């Protein structure tokens, strides 16, 4: 399985020295139905991962806002699609985490249908940021989700979180194991970012990546 987009190589070599400055980051609304989401006039970037992967912390780090996305001690807290408008020009979309939330099976199935409908039908979605905890062994649910996105030809990148929680040599070994597991299914891996919300590691790399895409975005409406 190979990702059918230009994300794997082009953006890495096209990064320039222009740094995206976050001038504004505003909560827009939360949605439970695709038809209610904002118009398709702005580029969107969706963030998703297993519950407790550190998604809210990464969002707050990227936007330099300590409490834009609420950090909860209860994994699976996000139960809606949350929209944030960044610099009045693009949307950061916080999707519900998967794999942990203590809810009924029927509710979980409804979330999964909603998330997959959003990812497969949202025409202005530019890239999915798949968050993976860098501290733990490869997780079947992460690989299955990545494989589904590959089958749907969805452009996505991998974001390793909580890099500050491990020593450098341990971090490198953990990431190597994760990537070996992915390569059992993939010919090549998409772009990867190693991040720490605590130290803002990887923040500028992700923002530069988004900025490059934004420069080529053509509104659909």
C-alpha positions in Angstrom: 0.0 0.0 0.0 1.4 3.4 -1.0 0.0 6.8 -0.2 -1.3 8.4 -3.4 -0.3 12.0 -2.8 2.6 14.2 -3.0 3.0 14.5 0.8 5.7 12.0 1.2 8.6 13.9 -0.4 7.7 17.3 -1.8 7.0 19.3 1.3 10.1 18.3 3.1 12.3 19.7 0.4 10.1 22.7 -0.2 10.2 24.1 3.4 11.5 27.6 3.4 12.6 30.0 6.1 9.2 31.7 6.4 7.8 31.0 9.8 4.0 31.0 10.3 3.2 33.3 13.1 -0.1 32.5 15.0 -1.9 35.9 15.2 -5.2 34.5 16.2 -6.7 31.1 17.2 -10.4 31.1 17.9 -12.9 28.3 18.8 -15.6 28.2 16.2 -18.1 25.5 17.2 -18.5 21.8 17.8 -20.5 19.6 15.4 -22.1 16.1 15.5 -23.4 16.2 11.9 -21.4 16.7 8.7 -24.0 19.0 7.2 -23.5 21.5 10.0 -19.8 22.0 9.5 -18.5 25.3 8.1 -18.5 26.1 4.4 -15.8 24.7 2.2 -14.1 28.0 1.7 -11.0 27.5 4.0 -8.4 24.7 4.1 -8.8 22.2 6.9 -6.3 20.1 8.8 -7.7 17.3 11.0 -5.9 15.9 14.1 -6.8 12.5 15.3 -5.3 9.7 17.4 -5.9 7.2 20.2 -7.4 8.6 23.3 -4.8 10.0 25.7 -2.3 10.5 22.8 -1.8 14.1 23.8 -3.9 15.7 21.0 -5.2 18.7 23.0 -1.6 19.5 24.2 -0.3 19.4 20.6 -3.1 21.7 19.5 -2.4 24.2 22.3 1.3 24.1 21.5 0.8 24.7 17.8 -1.5 27.7 18.5 0.4 29.0 21.5 -2.8 29.0 23.5 -2.7 27.2 26.8 -6.3 26.3 26.9 -7.7 26.5 23.4 -8.3 22.7 23.4 -9.3 21.4 26.8 -6.9 18.9 28.4 -8.8 16.3 30.3 -7.8 13.6 32.8 -10.5 11.4 31.3 -9.4 10.0 27.9 -12.0 10.1 25.3 -13.4 13.4 26.5 -13.8 14.8 22.9 -17.1 13.6 21.6 -17.6 16.1 18.8 -15.8 17.5 15.9 -14.3 20.8 17.2 -13.4 23.6 14.8 -10.7 26.3 15.5 -10.1 29.2 13.1 -6.4 30.0 12.8 -5.2 33.4 11.6 -8.7 33.9 10.1 -7.6 31.8 7.2 -7.6 28.0 8.0 -9.3 25.5 10.2 -7.7 23.2 12.7 -10.2 20.4 13.3 -10.0 18.3 16.5 -11.5 14.9 15.9 -12.6 12.5 18.7 -10.0 10.1 19.9 -10.4 6.4 19.3 -9.7 3.2 21.2 -10.4 4.1 24.8 -13.5 6.1 25.5 -15.8 4.6 28.1 -19.0 4.8 26.1 -21.6 2.3 24.8 -20.8 0.3 21.7 -23.6 2.0 19.8 -22.2 5.4 20.7 -18.8 4.4 19.6 -20.1 3.1 16.3 -21.9 6.4 15.7 -18.7 8.3 16.4 -16.7 6.1 14.0 -19.3 6.5 11.2 -19.3 10.3 11.8 -15.5 10.6 11.8 -15.1 8.4 8.6 -17.8 10.4 6.9 -16.0 13.6 7.7 -12.7 12.3 6.5 -14.0 10.8 3.3 -16.4 13.5 2.3 -14.9 16.8 3.4 -13.6 18.2 0.1 -11.5 21.0 1.6 -9.7 18.7 4.0 -6.0 19.1 3.1 -4.3 16.7 5.4 -4.9 14.4 8.4 -2.4 14.5 11.2 -2.3 11.0 12.7 -1.0 11.3 16.3 0.9 8.3 17.7 2.4 8.0 21.2 6.2 7.7 20.8 6.6 6.0 24.1 4.7 2.8 23.5 4.9 -0.2 21.2 3.1 -0.2 17.8 -0.7 -0.3 18.2 -2.8 -2.4 15.9 -5.6 0.2 16.0 -3.2 3.0 14.7 -2.0 0.8 11.9 -5.6 -0.2 10.9 -6.7 3.4 10.9 -3.7 4.4 8.7 -4.4 1.6 6.3 -8.0 2.7 6.0 -6.9 6.2 5.1 -4.5 4.8 2.6 -7.4 2.8 1.0 -9.4 6.0 0.9 -6.5 7.9 -0.7 -6.6 10.4 2.1 -3.4 12.5 2.5 -2.0 12.1 6.0 1.2 12.5 8.0 2.3 10.9 11.2 3.0 12.9 14.3 4.9 11.2 17.2 3.8 12.8 20.5 5.4 13.0 23.9 9.0 12.8 22.7 10.2 14.6 25.8 9.1 11.6 28.0 11.8 9.3 26.7 15.6 9.5 26.4 16.8 10.1 22.9 18.1 6.6 22.3 14.9 5.1 23.7 12.8 7.4 21.6 14.7 6.4 18.4 14.2 2.7 19.2 10.5 3.1 19.8 9.9 5.0 16.6 12.0 2.5 14.7 9.7 -0.3 16.0 6.6 1.6 15.1 7.8 2.3 11.6 8.8 -1.3 11.1 5.2 -2.3 12.0 3.8 0.2 9.5 6.2 -1.0 6.7 4.7 -4.5 6.9 1.7 -2.9 5.1 3.2 0.2 3.4 5.8 0.5 0.7 6.8 4.0 1.9 5.8 6.0 5.0 4.3 9.4 4.8 5.9 12.5 6.2 6.7 12.2 9.9 7.0 14.7 12.7 8.5 14.1 16.2 6.9 16.4 18.7 6.8 17.5 22.3 4.0 19.8 23.5 6.0 20.6 26.6 9.0 21.8 24.7 7.3 22.8 21.5 9.5 20.3 19.6 8.3 19.9 16.0 5.9 22.9 16.2 7.5 25.0 13.6 8.0 22.1 11.2 4.2 21.3 11.3 3.3 25.0 10.9 5.6 25.3 7.9 4.1 22.2 6.4 0.6 23.7 6.8 1.7 27.0 5.4 3.1 25.4 2.2 -0.2 23.8 1.6 -2.2 26.9 2.3 -0.3 28.8 -0.3 -1.7 26.5 -3.0 -5.2 26.2 -1.7 -8.1 27.1 -4.0 -11.5 27.6 -2.3 -14.1 25.2 -3.5 -17.0 27.7 -3.1 
